[in-house]
């Protein structure tokens, strides 16, 4: 590929690759297919969050892990979470995905139960925090605080992003894209309309980071939260209302070997 030399050429490339990759076919091997199995909002939210939480490594492995976990939940993730008791941990016995094991899973579900029974649900946590200062960073911090304030193992807390410590929060920004962006392409859900798409942050990973640097969109060498803010600010120059649609372009060019 010839690297664009002007902003107009870069705009053309980003728009063309967004149109190429942001299609319903994207669901075929992407983890977002998991919450797409459900129609109830709370099931989509819960299944989506757990999927995003373990979404690192091989995508086929992520899907296999979520299939096992949903089977353990009798394919009713919200009901399983809201009615969860300590004795229900037996259904999670043996579950593991990378470093996320059955104990981490039980702790996550216990916190999700608290979020829905005491705090109005995931939407309330993320949207409520965003509305205070119109900041997605506040939403991410508020979500992490739900775990910090719960009685869970310290090792489990490592599965929630600490952006103050520099985490890029890739998986949580991806989850927010799923929940906030409209379902125009048949991919994202558009459930949390109180948060504008213009406020979302790029789910930065090794693929999108490499492509962004090659295209001159990102100068910061490490994939941390400052890099997320830098890249998102650059993408807003190409679409101020929906900069994160270019996640499809950057990720697609990366995994398909275009750059």
Secondary structure, 3 states (H helix, E strand, C coil): CCCCCCHHHHHHHHHHHHHHHCCHHHHHCCHHHCHHHCCCHHHHHHHHHHHHHCCCCCHHHHHHHHHHHHHHCCCCHHHHHHCCCHHHHHHHCCCEECCEEHHHHHHHHHHHHHHHHHCCCHHHHHHHHHHHHCCHHHHHHHHHHHHHCCCCCHHHHCCCCCHHHCCCCHHHHHHHHHHHCCCCCCCCCCCCCCCCHHHCCCCCCHHHHHHHHHCCCCCCCCCCHHHHHHHHHHHCCCCCCCHHHHHHHHHHHHHCCCC
